[in-house]
C-alpha cells in the first residue's frame, strides 16, 4: 500500500510539471512595418491644386524603441490674395518612435512619441502676383503674370511626433500622428520666400510648422523574441 501511494504521488507531480512545461512562453514580434499616408492620397483626388504621395515605415529595435521614417513627394499650387505659386519636390525623414503603451496578451498597438530629422529638395515657380495696395477699394491692382522659376532649393528641419497605431486585423494597422516642426536650414532665392516646403508644409513666421498624417500599414514579421517574466519581489 505504501509503495502504491508513493507511485501515485510521483505520477501527480510529474503530470503537474508536464502541464507547466507545456505552457507556451509569451513572445514579442520584431519586423518591418510599411504603409502609406491616406490623407495625401485622398487630397490628391479632391484638390486640383495638390498632388502628393507619402510612404511610411518603422522597424522595431527593442521592446519600446522603433526606427522610423517617411519618404514622399508633393506638387502644390498655393493661391493667395497677393500671389500664386507652385511648389514641387521630394523629401525624406528619419528618426525614432518610443511606444509608451503597455500591451495586454498578444496586442501590438502603439501610443508613441518620437522625433524626426527631415530634408527636402524642391523648386518654386511664381505664377502671378499683385502689388500690395492699401486702398484696394479705390484702385485694385491688376494681376501680373510671372512664370519665374527658382530651382535647386533645399531645407532641413526637426519634428516632434505624437501618434497612435492600432492593429485592426492580421498584420494590418491604422494610425494617426501629429507633428510640430522647426526649420534648421533653408536655401531661399534672393527675392522670394519658401512659404511652402514639401514634407514640412506651410511655414509660419519663417521657422515653425505643423503637420499630420493618417496611415494604413502592413507589418512584416522577421523574428520573435521570448518575453522574460518579471522577477517576483521577495516578501519581507
N, CA, C and O of each residue as an XYZ file, in Angstrom:
944
protein
N       0.827     -1.205      0.000
C       0.000      0.000      0.000
C       0.866      1.261      0.000
O       0.595      2.217     -0.726
N       1.913      1.242      0.829
C       2.797      2.410      0.925
C       3.499      2.673     -0.394
O       3.617      3.823     -0.817
N       3.962      1.624     -1.042
C       4.636      1.780     -2.353
C       3.675      2.327     -3.388
O       4.027      3.177     -4.207
N       2.420      1.806     -3.331
C       1.423      2.281     -4.291
C       1.144      3.769     -4.111
O       0.931      4.482     -5.092
N       1.143      4.246     -2.856
C       0.885      5.663     -2.567
C       1.987      6.536     -3.149
O       1.711      7.556     -3.780
N       3.270      6.124     -2.932
C       4.385      6.910     -3.445
C       4.385      6.955     -4.971
O       4.713      7.983     -5.563
N       4.022      5.851     -5.602
C       3.969      5.817     -7.066
C       2.906      6.776     -7.579
O       3.118      7.499     -8.552
N       1.749      6.769     -6.902
C       0.659      7.674     -7.310
C       1.041      9.130     -7.116
O       0.757      9.965     -7.974
N       1.691      9.449     -5.981
C       2.108     10.822     -5.701
C       3.137     11.305     -6.712
O       3.060     12.434     -7.198
N       4.097     10.448     -7.023
C       5.108     10.825     -8.012
C       4.486     11.058     -9.382
O       4.925     11.935    -10.126
N       3.462     10.272     -9.716
C       2.779     10.446    -11.004
C       2.072     11.773    -11.089
O       2.090     12.418    -12.138
N       1.428     12.209     -9.970
C       0.746     13.511     -9.959
C       1.737     14.651    -10.100
O       1.480     15.614    -10.822
N       2.891     14.547     -9.402
C       3.927     15.578     -9.513
C       4.442     15.673    -10.944
O       4.648     16.772    -11.459
N       4.648     14.551    -11.575
C       5.141     14.532    -12.960
C       4.132     15.167    -13.905
O       4.494     15.902    -14.824
N       2.813     14.859    -13.655
C       1.775     15.460    -14.502
C       1.745     16.973    -14.340
O       1.561     17.700    -15.316
N       1.929     17.459    -13.090
C       1.933     18.903    -12.836
C       3.095     19.579    -13.550
O       2.920     20.638    -14.153
N       4.278     18.979    -13.489
C       5.457     19.530    -14.170
C       5.246     19.551    -15.674
O       5.638     20.505    -16.346
N       4.624     18.498    -16.205
C       4.393     18.425    -17.648
C       3.444     19.525    -18.098
O       3.633     20.121    -19.158
N       2.389     19.801    -17.263
C       1.445     20.867    -17.614
C       2.134     22.210    -17.620
O       1.899     23.019    -18.517
N       3.003     22.472    -16.612
C       3.733     23.739    -16.553
C       4.660     23.891    -17.743
O       4.766     24.976    -18.315
N       5.335     22.810    -18.122
C       6.262     22.880    -19.261
C       5.532     23.086    -20.573
O       6.103     23.605    -21.533
N       4.241     22.671    -20.618
C       3.507     22.780    -21.878
C       2.956     24.182    -22.118
O       2.505     24.472    -23.226
N       2.978     25.083    -21.091
C       2.506     26.459    -21.260
C       3.484     27.223    -22.147
O       4.654     27.354    -21.786
N       3.040     27.733    -23.300
C       3.965     28.424    -24.213
C       4.443     29.751    -23.629
O       3.697     30.439    -22.932
N       5.680     30.098    -23.916
C       6.230     31.368    -23.484
C       5.643     32.506    -24.312
O       5.397     32.339    -25.507
N       5.416     33.659    -23.690
C       4.941     34.841    -24.418
C       6.098     35.396    -25.238
O       7.225     35.492    -24.753
N       5.810     35.760    -26.484
C       6.838     36.283    -27.376
C       6.411     37.628    -27.951
O       5.219     37.893    -28.108
N       7.390     38.476    -28.265
C       7.182     39.728    -28.992
C       7.673     39.551    -30.418
O       8.714     38.936    -30.651
N       6.926     40.089    -31.368
C       7.331     40.002    -32.765
C       8.145     41.235    -33.159
O       7.820     42.358    -32.773
N       9.183     41.011    -33.915
C      10.038     42.082    -34.419
C      10.036     42.020    -35.935
O      10.103     40.942    -36.525
N       9.959     43.195    -36.565
C       9.944     43.213    -38.013
C       9.755     44.602    -38.572
O       9.922     45.599    -37.869
N       9.403     44.659    -39.851
C       9.271     45.914    -40.596
C       7.799     46.195    -40.879
O       7.064     45.309    -41.315
N       7.373     47.435    -40.629
C       6.014     47.863    -40.938
C       6.085     48.943    -42.012
O       6.762     49.957    -41.835
N       5.391     48.727    -43.119
C       5.392     49.691    -44.227
C       3.957     50.137    -44.489
O       3.015     49.355    -44.355
N       3.805     51.410    -44.866
C       2.462     51.921    -45.081
C       2.438     53.130    -45.988
O       3.449     53.504    -46.582
N       1.263     53.737    -46.084
C       1.056     54.883    -46.957
C       0.152     55.879    -46.231
O      -0.696     55.493    -45.426
N       0.345     57.168    -46.528
C      -0.462     58.228    -45.936
C      -1.764     58.370    -46.734
O      -1.748     58.774    -47.897
N      -2.879     58.037    -46.098
C      -4.175     58.094    -46.776
C      -4.626     59.526    -47.033
O      -5.326     59.786    -48.011
N      -4.230     60.464    -46.163
C      -4.659     61.851    -46.336
C      -4.115     62.435    -47.636
O      -4.851     63.086    -48.377
N      -2.837     62.208    -47.917
C      -2.256     62.751    -49.152
C      -2.887     62.107    -50.383
O      -3.102     62.777    -51.394
N      -3.185     60.806    -50.303
C      -3.841     60.141    -51.432
C      -5.224     60.726    -51.681
O      -5.589     61.003    -52.823
N      -5.998     60.916    -50.607
C      -7.350     61.448    -50.755
C      -7.319     62.892    -51.245
O      -8.121     63.277    -52.097
N      -6.397     63.690    -50.711
C      -6.323     65.093    -51.119
C      -5.950     65.222    -52.592
O      -6.393     66.148    -53.271
N      -5.135     64.293    -53.082
C      -4.756     64.316    -54.495
C      -5.956     64.106    -55.403
O      -5.924     64.483    -56.574
N      -7.025     63.500    -54.865
C      -8.234     63.242    -55.658
C      -9.162     64.444    -55.642
O      -9.663     64.851    -56.690
N      -9.404     65.031    -54.440
C     -10.418     66.083    -54.357
C      -9.861     67.498    -54.522
O     -10.636     68.424    -54.759
N      -8.539     67.701    -54.405
C      -7.947     69.031    -54.516
C      -7.152     69.123    -55.826
O      -6.107     68.490    -55.970
N      -7.651     69.905    -56.762
C      -6.995     70.010    -58.065
C      -5.658     70.733    -57.989
O      -4.858     70.643    -58.920
N      -5.404     71.440    -56.911
C      -4.141     72.161    -56.754
C      -3.087     71.371    -55.973
O      -2.046     71.916    -55.605
N      -3.355     70.092    -55.724
C      -2.416     69.300    -54.913
C      -2.266     67.887    -55.464
O      -3.248     67.236    -55.822
N      -1.015     67.424    -55.525
C      -0.688     66.039    -55.819
C       0.423     65.622    -54.862
O       1.459     66.283    -54.784
N       0.210     64.525    -54.132
C       1.228     64.100    -53.181
C       1.115     62.624    -52.855
O       0.053     62.017    -52.997
N       2.228     62.060    -52.414
C       2.282     60.652    -52.031
C       3.357     60.493    -50.969
O       4.466     61.009    -51.113
N       3.023     59.774    -49.901
C       3.993     59.540    -48.825
C       3.949     58.086    -48.379
O       2.879     57.540    -48.108
N       5.127     57.465    -48.305
C       5.270     56.119    -47.762
C       5.899     56.212    -46.371
O       6.799     57.017    -46.133
N       5.411     55.379    -45.467
C       5.912     55.372    -44.097
C       6.507     54.007    -43.763
O       6.194     53.005    -44.407
N       7.363     53.983    -42.754
C       7.944     52.714    -42.333
C       8.530     52.800    -40.942
O       8.968     53.865    -40.505
N       8.538     51.677    -40.249
C       9.239     51.606    -38.965
C       9.741     50.184    -38.738
O       9.162     49.212    -39.224
N      10.825     50.093    -37.993
C      11.428     48.798    -37.681
C      11.651     48.721    -36.178
O      12.250     49.619    -35.587
N      11.173     47.661    -35.568
C      11.265     47.527    -34.118
C      12.685     47.134    -33.710
O      13.185     46.078    -34.097
N      13.326     48.002    -32.923
C      14.688     47.753    -32.469
C      14.719     47.048    -31.122
O      15.456     46.079    -30.938
N      13.911     47.539    -30.174
C      13.830     46.949    -28.838
C      12.356     46.839    -28.459
O      11.478     47.066    -29.291
N      12.093     46.496    -27.222
C      10.709     46.356    -26.776
C       9.935     47.661    -26.933
O       8.740     47.636    -27.228
N      10.597     48.800    -26.740
C       9.920     50.094    -26.750
C      10.312     51.002    -27.908
O       9.519     51.862    -28.293
N      11.497     50.845    -28.476
C      12.000     51.784    -29.478
C      11.886     51.230    -30.894
O      12.112     50.047    -31.148
N      11.523     52.145    -31.818
C      11.371     51.814    -33.230
C      12.155     52.816    -34.070
O      12.077     54.021    -33.830
N      12.903     52.332    -35.043
C      13.479     53.187    -36.067
C      12.364     53.517    -37.051
O      11.684     52.612    -37.533
N      12.163     54.817    -37.363
C      11.003     55.214    -38.166
C      11.386     56.273    -39.192
O      12.371     56.993    -39.025
N      10.591     56.355    -40.253
C      10.851     57.361    -41.277
C       9.732     57.457    -42.284
O       8.834     56.616    -42.319
N       9.792     58.494    -43.106
C       8.832     58.738    -44.182
C       9.575     59.252    -45.411
O      10.601     59.923    -45.298
N       9.043     58.926    -46.579
C       9.588     59.442    -47.833
C       8.415     59.776    -48.746
O       7.436     59.032    -48.803
N       8.517     60.913    -49.470
C       7.388     61.287    -50.313
C       7.711     62.419    -51.263
O       8.845     62.894    -51.333
N       6.695     62.840    -51.993
C       6.824     63.982    -52.902
C       5.521     64.765    -52.909
O       4.455     64.217    -52.628
N       5.612     66.053    -53.233
C       4.444     66.921    -53.276
C       4.544     67.889    -54.452
O       5.627     68.323    -54.844
N       3.385     68.206    -54.992
C       3.243     69.221    -56.041
C       2.019     70.052    -55.661
O       0.883     69.605    -55.823
N       2.255     71.256    -55.157
C       1.159     72.048    -54.612
C       1.173     73.470    -55.164
O       2.211     74.131    -55.193
N       0.015     73.919    -55.596
C      -0.159     75.306    -56.018
C      -0.901     76.061    -54.915
O      -1.996     75.672    -54.511
N      -0.296     77.133    -54.441
C      -0.880     77.958    -53.383
C      -1.400     79.242    -53.996
O      -0.659     79.974    -54.651
N      -2.686     79.513    -53.778
C      -3.327     80.699    -54.342
C      -3.729     81.622    -53.209
O      -4.643     81.308    -52.446
N      -3.054     82.759    -53.092
C      -3.348     83.744    -52.064
C      -3.775     85.054    -52.699
O      -3.783     85.192    -53.922
N      -4.133     86.022    -51.851
C      -4.626     87.302    -52.372
C      -3.573     88.026    -53.206
O      -3.884     88.634    -54.231
N      -2.319     87.952    -52.750
C      -1.268     88.736    -53.396
C      -0.410     87.931    -54.366
O       0.249     88.512    -55.229
N      -0.405     86.598    -54.241
C       0.441     85.820    -55.147
C      -0.078     84.402    -55.308
O      -0.815     83.880    -54.472
N       0.336     83.802    -56.417
C       0.013     82.420    -56.749
C       1.320     81.738    -57.128
O       2.015     82.195    -58.036
N       1.667     80.639    -56.438
C       2.934     79.963    -56.720
C       2.776     78.452    -56.597
O       1.868     77.966    -55.923
N       3.668     77.717    -57.256
C       3.641     76.253    -57.264
C       4.946     75.711    -56.695
O       6.031     76.142    -57.085
N       4.828     74.762    -55.771
C       5.981     74.118    -55.145
C       6.018     72.654    -55.551
O       5.009     71.955    -55.452
N       7.183     72.184    -56.012
C       7.360     70.786    -56.392
C       8.639     70.260    -55.745
O       9.669     70.936    -55.752
N       8.569     69.047    -55.184
C       9.786     68.492    -54.615
C       9.569     67.187    -53.879
O       8.444     66.705    -53.749
N      10.668     66.624    -53.401
C      10.661     65.375    -52.654
C      11.254     65.608    -51.271
O      11.922     66.614    -51.031
N      11.004     64.672    -50.368
C      11.518     64.811    -49.008
C      11.749     63.432    -48.389
O      11.227     62.419    -48.854
N      12.545     63.434    -47.331
C      12.863     62.218    -46.590
C      13.013     62.562    -45.122
O      13.638     63.565    -44.776
N      12.440     61.733    -44.255
C      12.538     61.942    -42.807
C      13.000     60.640    -42.150
O      12.613     59.550    -42.573
N      13.827     60.763    -41.119
C      14.287     59.588    -40.379
C      14.393     59.956    -38.908
O      14.734     61.088    -38.564
N      14.100     58.995    -38.045
C      14.164     59.242    -36.610
C      13.759     58.018    -35.828
O      14.056     56.893    -36.229
N      13.077     58.227    -34.705
C      12.687     57.115    -33.842
C      11.328     57.381    -33.223
O      10.881     58.525    -33.130
N      10.673     56.292    -32.798
C       9.442     56.358    -32.020
C       9.635     55.570    -30.731
O      10.313     54.542    -30.710
N       9.026     56.068    -29.653
C       9.044     55.362    -28.374
C       7.607     55.002    -28.012
O       6.760     55.884    -27.866
N       7.331     53.704    -27.867
C       5.987     53.242    -27.555
C       5.770     53.233    -26.048
O       6.413     52.469    -25.327
N       4.863     54.080    -25.573
C       4.584     54.149    -24.146
C       3.410     53.300    -23.714
O       3.018     53.334    -22.547
N       2.831     52.524    -24.648
C       1.642     51.730    -24.326
C       2.042     50.325    -23.894
O       2.837     49.666    -24.565
N       1.489     49.869    -22.775
C       1.764     48.523    -22.273
C       0.665     47.594    -22.785
O      -0.461     47.613    -22.288
N       1.007     46.779    -23.785
C       0.008     45.914    -24.414
C      -0.356     44.728    -23.522
O       0.458     44.240    -22.739
N      -1.603     44.281    -23.664
C      -2.066     43.074    -22.994
C      -1.929     41.888    -23.947
O      -2.123     42.032    -25.154
N      -1.599     40.732    -23.409
C      -1.565     39.475    -24.162
C      -0.807     39.659    -25.481
O       0.364     40.039    -25.472
N      -1.471     39.391    -26.620
C      -0.793     39.459    -27.922
C      -1.076     40.757    -28.678
O      -0.844     40.820    -29.885
N      -1.569     41.787    -28.000
C      -1.817     43.065    -28.667
C      -0.494     43.712    -29.087
O       0.529     43.530    -28.427
N      -0.522     44.464    -30.183
C       0.680     45.122    -30.704
C       0.418     46.587    -31.033
O       1.013     47.130    -31.964
N      -0.465     47.228    -30.278
C      -0.803     48.633    -30.515
C       0.312     49.553    -30.026
O       1.111     49.183    -29.166
N       0.349     50.762    -30.593
C       1.350     51.759    -30.205
C       0.676     53.078    -29.859
O      -0.195     53.553    -30.588
N       1.083     53.656    -28.754
C       0.805     55.056    -28.415
C       2.174     55.659    -28.181
O       2.803     55.395    -27.156
N       2.645     56.471    -29.124
C       4.066     56.783    -29.162
C       4.358     58.271    -29.268
O       3.509     59.071    -29.658
N       5.572     58.607    -28.912
C       6.160     59.920    -29.167
C       7.498     59.672    -29.858
O       8.087     58.601    -29.713
N       7.969     60.647    -30.596
C       9.227     60.457    -31.302
C       9.762     61.745    -31.879
O       9.228     62.829    -31.642
N      10.832     61.602    -32.646
C      11.458     62.744    -33.317
C      11.885     62.327    -34.715
O      12.134     61.152    -34.982
N      11.966     63.318    -35.603
C      12.436     63.102    -36.963
C      13.395     64.224    -37.354
O      13.326     65.342    -36.844
N      14.288     63.881    -38.277
C      15.090     64.888    -38.973
C      14.719     64.777    -40.442
O      14.848     63.710    -41.042
N      14.254     65.887    -41.024
C      13.784     65.854    -42.395
C      14.599     66.734    -43.321
O      15.122     67.771    -42.915
N      14.700     66.305    -44.575
C      15.367     67.099    -45.616
C      14.482     67.102    -46.855
O      13.780     66.130    -47.133
N      14.524     68.209    -47.597
C      13.709     68.346    -48.790
C      14.487     69.044    -49.888
O      15.268     69.959    -49.627
N      14.267     68.606    -51.114
C      14.829     69.242    -52.302
C      13.657     69.601    -53.210
O      12.846     68.736    -53.541
N      13.557     70.885    -53.620
C      12.351     71.318    -54.301
C      12.605     72.544    -55.170
O      13.705     73.097    -55.193
N      11.565     72.949    -55.877
C      11.601     74.159    -56.698
C      10.332     74.966    -56.427
O       9.314     74.420    -56.001
N      10.407     76.273    -56.680
C       9.255     77.162    -56.551
C       9.063     77.887    -57.883
O      10.033     78.302    -58.518
N       7.819     78.031    -58.293
C       7.503     78.796    -59.507
C       6.471     79.863    -59.163
O       5.365     79.554    -58.720
N       6.841     81.106    -59.369
C       5.927     82.224    -59.126
C       5.036     82.372    -60.355
O       5.491     82.825    -61.406
N       3.777     81.993    -60.222
C       2.854     82.041    -61.358
C       2.352     83.458    -61.623
O       2.342     83.922    -62.763
N       1.936     84.136    -60.559
C       1.427     85.503    -60.715
C       1.449     86.199    -59.363
O       1.564     85.559    -58.318
N       1.337     87.537    -59.402
C       1.313     88.301    -58.151
C       0.622     89.646    -58.388
O       0.441     90.094    -59.520
N       0.251     90.259    -57.281
C      -0.317     91.593    -57.304
C       0.498     92.488    -56.380
O       0.903     92.057    -55.301
N       0.740     93.715    -56.786
C       1.428     94.684    -55.929
C       0.457     95.148    -54.854
O      -0.678     95.526    -55.145
N       0.915     95.115    -53.611
C       0.034     95.456    -52.492
C      -0.411     96.914    -52.566
O       0.396     97.822    -52.766
N      -1.703     97.107    -52.401
C      -2.276     98.449    -52.427
C      -3.229     98.583    -51.238
O      -4.249     97.894    -51.204
N      -2.928     99.454    -50.252
C      -3.804     99.584    -49.080
C      -5.175    100.150    -49.430
O      -6.129     99.919    -48.686
N      -5.310    100.882    -50.533
C      -6.585    101.458    -50.946
C      -7.218    100.601    -52.038
O      -7.493    101.073    -53.141
N      -7.444     99.330    -51.704
C      -7.889     98.377    -52.709
C      -9.274     98.706    -53.254
O      -9.575     98.359    -54.396
N     -10.123     99.366    -52.470
C     -11.473     99.656    -52.928
C     -11.500    100.753    -53.985
O     -12.459    100.857    -54.750
N     -10.466    101.560    -54.029
C     -10.447    102.677    -54.975
C      -9.602    102.381    -56.216
O      -9.856    102.921    -57.293
N      -8.599    101.520    -56.052
C      -7.704    101.290    -57.185
C      -7.114     99.877    -57.094
O      -5.988     99.704    -56.629
N      -7.860     98.885    -57.529
C      -7.408     97.496    -57.458
C      -6.273     97.253    -58.453
O      -6.382     97.583    -59.634
N      -5.195     96.677    -57.958
C      -4.034     96.422    -58.804
C      -4.264     95.203    -59.695
O      -4.824     94.209    -59.234
N      -3.849     95.258    -60.953
C      -4.040     94.116    -61.848
C      -3.073     92.975    -61.503
O      -2.010     93.189    -60.919
N      -3.466     91.788    -61.875
C      -2.618     90.616    -61.655
C      -1.480     90.618    -62.671
O      -1.698     90.846    -63.861
N      -0.266     90.362    -62.190
C       0.918     90.339    -63.060
C       1.354     88.894    -63.235
O       1.668     88.217    -62.256
N       1.376     88.421    -64.466
C       1.811     87.050    -64.764
C       3.335     87.008    -64.749
O       3.995     87.834    -65.379
N       3.881     86.046    -64.029
C       5.335     85.985    -63.891
C       5.929     84.751    -64.584
O       6.547     84.876    -65.642
N       5.748     83.570    -63.999
C       6.358     82.353    -64.545
C       7.809     82.178    -64.145
O       8.473     81.267    -64.638
N       8.330     83.046    -63.247
C       9.728     82.923    -62.802
C       9.883     81.668    -61.950
O       9.060     81.389    -61.078
N      10.951     80.915    -62.215
C      11.159     79.631    -61.541
C      12.460     79.664    -60.746
O      13.474     80.189    -61.206
N      12.410     79.093    -59.550
C      13.582     79.016    -58.666
C      13.886     77.538    -58.400
O      13.121     76.853    -57.721
N      14.999     77.061    -58.936
C      15.372     75.648    -58.808
C      16.475     75.462    -57.763
O      17.086     76.425    -57.299
N      16.714     74.184    -57.404
C      17.816     73.852    -56.515
C      17.645     74.314    -55.086
O      18.633     74.557    -54.392
N      16.408     74.440    -54.632
C      16.158     74.861    -53.256
C      16.193     73.666    -52.308
O      15.807     72.561    -52.691
N      16.646     73.876    -51.090
C      16.723     72.802    -50.092
C      16.297     73.343    -48.729
O      16.334     74.547    -48.478
N      15.897     72.428    -47.864
C      15.546     72.785    -46.487
C      15.720     71.552    -45.609
O      15.612     70.420    -46.080
N      15.988     71.783    -44.343
C      16.051     70.700    -43.357
C      15.361     71.173    -42.084
O      15.291     72.372    -41.812
N      14.854     70.224    -41.311
C      14.086     70.577    -40.121
C      14.059     69.401    -39.139
O      14.458     68.284    -39.468
N      13.584     69.682    -37.940
C      13.350     68.650    -36.940
C      11.861     68.628    -36.612
O      11.175     69.646    -36.700
N      11.373     67.442    -36.230
C       9.968     67.266    -35.893
C       9.826     66.584    -34.537
O      10.604     65.693    -34.197
N       8.846     67.000    -33.781
C       8.391     66.270    -32.598
C       7.077     65.608    -32.973
O       6.149     66.276    -33.428
N       6.993     64.295    -32.783
C       5.877     63.499    -33.281
C       5.141     62.846    -32.118
O       5.766     62.420    -31.147
N       3.819     62.767    -32.212
C       2.995     62.005    -31.277
C       1.896     61.327    -32.080
O       1.300     61.941    -32.965
N       1.627     60.060    -31.775
C       0.615     59.364    -32.564
C       0.216     58.025    -31.986
O       0.679     57.620    -30.920
N      -0.660     57.345    -32.719
C      -1.135     56.013    -32.341
C      -1.135     55.123    -33.582
O      -1.292     55.596    -34.708
N      -0.955     53.827    -33.350
C      -1.121     52.813    -34.391
C      -1.875     51.648    -33.770
O      -1.469     51.114    -32.738
N      -2.976     51.255    -34.405
C      -3.856     50.234    -33.851
C      -3.971     49.078    -34.834
O      -4.215     49.272    -36.025
N      -3.791     47.877    -34.310
C      -3.925     46.680    -35.141
C      -5.407     46.379    -35.336
O      -6.131     46.157    -34.365
N      -5.862     46.373    -36.597
C      -7.276     46.154    -36.877
C      -7.575     44.698    -37.221
O      -8.619     44.173    -36.835
N      -6.680     44.050    -37.934
C      -6.735     42.606    -38.139
C      -5.359     42.140    -38.566
O      -4.420     42.936    -38.606
N      -5.227     40.878    -38.882
C      -3.937     40.217    -39.048
C      -2.892     41.056    -39.787
O      -2.938     41.196    -41.010
N      -1.940     41.614    -39.013
C      -0.788     42.361    -39.519
C      -1.124     43.720    -40.124
O      -0.213     44.413    -40.578
N      -2.375     44.126    -40.151
C      -2.757     45.428    -40.695
C      -3.006     46.421    -39.556
O      -3.651     46.099    -38.557
N      -2.473     47.648    -39.735
C      -2.591     48.691    -38.727
C      -3.129     49.971    -39.368
O      -2.857     50.251    -40.535
N      -3.887     50.736    -38.602
C      -4.268     52.096    -38.996
C      -3.711     53.039    -37.939
O      -3.601     52.672    -36.769
N      -3.358     54.261    -38.354
C      -2.732     55.167    -37.403
C      -2.945     56.624    -37.740
O      -3.403     56.981    -38.826
N      -2.599     57.451    -36.779
C      -2.676     58.896    -36.919
C      -1.509     59.502    -36.148
O      -1.163     59.028    -35.066
N      -0.906     60.546    -36.702
C       0.171     61.246    -35.992
C       0.055     62.741    -36.237
O      -0.388     63.178    -37.298
N       0.465     63.527    -35.228
C       0.544     64.984    -35.332
C       1.986     65.398    -35.106
O       2.709     64.756    -34.343
N       2.412     66.481    -35.773
C       3.813     66.895    -35.749
C       3.944     68.402    -35.570
O       3.174     69.181    -36.133
N       4.923     68.790    -34.784
C       5.340     70.187    -34.676
C       6.753     70.265    -35.240
O       7.637     69.528    -34.805
N       6.967     71.149    -36.197
C       8.236     71.184    -36.926
C       8.920     72.535    -36.772
O       8.280     73.565    -36.566
N      10.252     72.492    -36.879
C      11.033     73.732    -36.818
C      12.178     73.664    -37.826
O      12.925     72.686    -37.872
N      12.303     74.708    -38.624
C      13.341     74.776    -39.649
C      14.731     74.815    -39.008
O      14.961     75.541    -38.040
N      15.650     74.023    -39.564
C      17.058     74.064    -39.169
C      17.850     74.868    -40.190
O      18.658     75.720    -39.822
N      17.619     74.599    -41.474
C      18.296     75.351    -42.535
C      17.368     75.455    -43.730
O      16.523     74.587    -43.948
N      17.531     76.532    -44.510
C      16.682     76.727    -45.679
C      17.417     77.582    -46.706
O      17.872     78.686    -46.404
N      17.523     77.057    -47.919
C      18.124     77.802    -49.023
C      17.007     78.486    -49.787
O      16.134     77.819    -50.343
N      17.025     79.819    -49.820
C      15.966     80.597    -50.444
C      16.515     81.476    -51.563
O      17.681     81.869    -51.520
N      15.689     81.792    -52.568
C      16.102     82.759    -53.584
C      16.254     84.142    -52.966
O      15.762     84.396    -51.867
N      16.928     85.023    -53.666
C      17.180     86.365    -53.136
C      15.903     87.187    -53.015
O      15.798     88.040    -52.133
N      14.928     86.941    -53.896
C      13.729     87.784    -53.918
C      12.436     86.989    -53.755
O      11.382     87.395    -54.245
N      12.527     85.842    -53.057
C      11.324     85.035    -52.847
C      11.506     84.172    -51.598
O      12.595     83.657    -51.347
N      10.421     84.016    -50.808
C      10.474     83.197    -49.594
C       9.968     81.793    -49.870
O       9.141     81.575    -50.756
N      10.486     80.833    -49.087
C       9.957     79.469    -49.146
C       8.733     79.399    -48.236
O       8.833     79.019    -47.070
N       7.581     79.771    -48.784
C       6.350     79.804    -47.990
C       5.758     78.415    -47.794
O       4.985     78.195    -46.862
N       6.117     77.477    -48.668
C       5.672     76.088    -48.537
C       6.848     75.184    -48.896
O       7.519     75.393    -49.906
N       7.091     74.168    -48.049
C       8.204     73.242    -48.250
C       7.652     71.827    -48.254
O       6.987     71.442    -47.293
N       7.900     71.025    -49.304
C       7.421     69.641    -49.322
C       7.912     68.860    -48.101
O       9.101     68.863    -47.784
N       6.974     68.193    -47.425
C       7.303     67.434    -46.228
C       7.231     68.233    -44.956
O       6.981     67.679    -43.886
N       7.450     69.539    -45.056
C       7.379     70.432    -43.907
C       6.011     71.099    -43.818
O       5.519     71.379    -42.725
N       5.400     71.352    -44.973
C       4.121     72.052    -45.116
C       4.321     73.570    -45.068
O       5.424     74.063    -45.304
N       3.272     74.289    -44.769
C       3.303     75.744    -44.756
C       4.200     76.248    -43.625
O       4.169     75.719    -42.514
N       4.985     77.258    -43.917
C       5.839     77.847    -42.890
C       5.113     79.008    -42.225
O       4.386     79.756    -42.878
N       5.315     79.148    -40.933
C       4.714     80.231    -40.169
C       5.824     80.980    -39.450
O       6.631     80.375    -38.744
N       5.866     82.284    -39.626
C       6.927     83.114    -39.042
C       8.310     82.672    -39.497
O       9.308     82.960    -38.836
N       8.370     81.972    -40.622
C       9.641     81.598    -41.210
C      10.329     80.391    -40.609
O      11.311     79.917    -41.181
N       9.855     79.859    -39.463
C      10.584     78.777    -38.793
C       9.711     77.586    -38.422
O      10.152     76.444    -38.544
N       8.485     77.827    -37.972
C       7.678     76.764    -37.401
C       6.586     76.300    -38.359
O       6.115     77.056    -39.209
N       6.200     75.047    -38.200
C       5.125     74.477    -38.990
C       4.453     73.353    -38.232
O       4.937     72.917    -37.187
N       3.338     72.888    -38.763
C       2.615     71.763    -38.182
C       2.236     70.799    -39.297
O       2.173     71.174    -40.468
N       1.986     69.552    -38.915
C       1.602     68.553    -39.898
C       0.938     67.370    -39.234
O       0.951     67.242    -38.010
N       0.354     66.498    -40.052
C      -0.281     65.284    -39.537
C      -0.394     64.283    -40.680
O      -0.228     64.642    -41.846
N      -0.675     63.035    -40.347
C      -0.958     62.038    -41.366
C      -1.880     60.955    -40.826
O      -1.919     60.686    -39.625
N      -2.623     60.338    -41.745
C      -3.451     59.167    -41.460
C      -2.855     58.016    -42.269
O      -2.677     58.143    -43.480
N      -2.552     56.919    -41.627
C      -1.833     55.859    -42.326
C      -2.545     54.511    -42.226
O      -3.262     54.233    -41.265
N      -2.329     53.704    -43.225
C      -2.635     52.279    -43.155
C      -1.331     51.557    -43.483
O      -0.642     51.914    -44.439
N      -0.999     50.551    -42.696
C       0.303     49.905    -42.857
C       0.185     48.404    -42.648
O      -0.788     47.904    -42.085
N       1.213     47.702    -43.122
C       1.257     46.234    -43.015
C       2.559     45.832    -42.341
O       3.639     46.293    -42.712
N       2.437     44.963    -41.345
C       3.593     44.511    -40.578
C       4.154     43.217    -41.176
O       3.425     42.247    -41.384
N       5.470     43.224    -41.449
C       6.160     42.048    -41.982
C       7.011     41.460    -40.857
O       8.084     41.989    -40.568
N       6.558     40.378    -40.215
C       7.341     39.808    -39.107
C       8.628     39.168    -39.603
O       8.639     38.497    -40.635
N       9.712     39.378    -38.862
C      11.008     38.814    -39.221
C      11.451     37.768    -38.207
O      11.911     36.692    -38.589
N      11.315     38.074    -36.916
C      11.648     37.077    -35.896
C      10.875     37.362    -34.621
O      10.262     38.419    -34.472
N      10.912     36.397    -33.695
C      10.234     36.537    -32.407
C      11.262     36.464    -31.287
O      12.299     35.811    -31.401
N      10.936     37.157    -30.201
C      11.799     37.138    -29.022
C      10.952     36.825    -27.793
O       9.907     37.439    -27.578
N      11.405     35.875    -26.993
C      10.664     35.487    -25.795
C      10.679     36.620    -24.780
O      11.696     37.285    -24.582
N       9.541     36.825    -24.146
C       9.419     37.856    -23.112
C       9.785     37.236    -21.772
O       9.161     36.272    -21.328
N      10.797     37.796    -21.139
C      11.219     37.282    -19.847
C      10.247     37.750    -18.767
O       9.955     38.942    -18.675
N       9.743     36.823    -17.948
C       8.830     37.235    -16.872
C       9.546     38.095    -15.840
O      10.723     37.889    -15.542
N       8.811     39.060    -15.303
C       9.393     39.928    -14.292
C       9.652     39.146    -13.012
O       8.785     38.390    -12.573
N      10.828     39.309    -12.401
C      11.121     38.586    -11.168
C      10.191     39.040    -10.034
O       9.924     40.229     -9.862
N       9.708     38.056     -9.270
C       8.805     38.379     -8.168
C       9.613     38.989     -7.014
O      10.718     38.553     -6.691
N       9.011     40.009     -6.416
C       9.677     40.631     -5.285
C       9.538     39.744     -4.038
O       8.462     39.220     -3.749
N      10.621     39.594     -3.329
C      10.585     38.777     -2.127
C       9.813     39.499     -1.041
O       9.977     40.700     -0.824
N       8.957     38.726     -0.354
C       8.173     39.284      0.756
C       9.066     39.473      1.966
O       9.864     38.604      2.316
N       8.916     40.622      2.594
C       9.690     40.888      3.794
C       9.116     40.140      4.980
O       9.641     40.243      6.089
